[in-house]
Amino acid sequence: MTLKHRILAENRRGLLKAMLAEGRNIRAIETHNPLSGLIGSEAGIEEEGGGRKSFDALWLS
């Protein structure tokens, strides 16, 4: 479960499968430890139109 959004792993898998089925490009970042995972989950940029781009997935190794 993510700390901020409280999304269970089962729900995240379903969301990822839906994105793949739509043919979307998925933005992912590799994380090596819990700290880099927290940083990656919060990283993003604010767009001029008011939107926000962030990573869709974290790759844990």
C-alpha positions in Angstrom: 0.0 0.0 0.0 1.3 3.4 -0.8 1.6 5.8 2.1 0.1 8.9 0.5 -2.7 7.5 -1.6 -3.4 4.2 0.2 -3.7 2.1 -2.9 -3.3 -1.6 -2.4 -1.1 -3.7 -4.7 -4.0 -5.5 -6.2 -5.5 -2.2 -7.4 -2.1 -0.9 -8.7 -1.7 -4.1 -10.8 -5.1 -3.5 -12.3 -4.3 0.1 -13.1 -1.0 -0.9 -14.7 -2.7 -3.6 -16.8 -5.3 -1.1 -18.0 -2.6 1.4 -19.1 -0.8 -1.4 -21.0 -4.0 -2.5 -22.7 -4.6 1.1 -23.8 -1.2 1.1 -25.4 0.0 4.0 -23.3 3.6 4.7 -22.7 4.4 4.2 -19.1 6.9 6.3 -17.2 8.8 4.2 -14.7 11.8 4.9 -12.5 14.1 2.3 -10.9 14.5 2.4 -7.1 17.2 0.6 -5.1 16.0 1.1 -1.6 13.0 2.5 0.4 14.3 6.0 0.4 14.7 6.2 -3.4 11.3 4.6 -3.7 9.7 7.4 -1.6 11.5 10.1 -3.6 10.5 8.5 -6.9 6.9 8.2 -5.8 6.8 11.9 -5.0 8.9 13.2 -8.0 7.1 15.0 -10.8 6.8 18.3 -12.6 4.1 20.9 -12.8 3.0 21.8 -16.3 2.2 25.3 -17.4 -1.5 24.4 -18.0 -1.9 23.3 -14.4 -1.4 19.6 -14.9 1.3 17.4 -13.3 3.5 14.7 -14.8 4.8 12.0 -12.5 6.0 8.4 -12.7 3.4 5.7 -13.4 5.5 2.9 -11.9 8.5 2.2 -9.7 10.8 -0.7 -10.7 12.2 -2.3 -7.5 15.4 -4.2 -7.8 
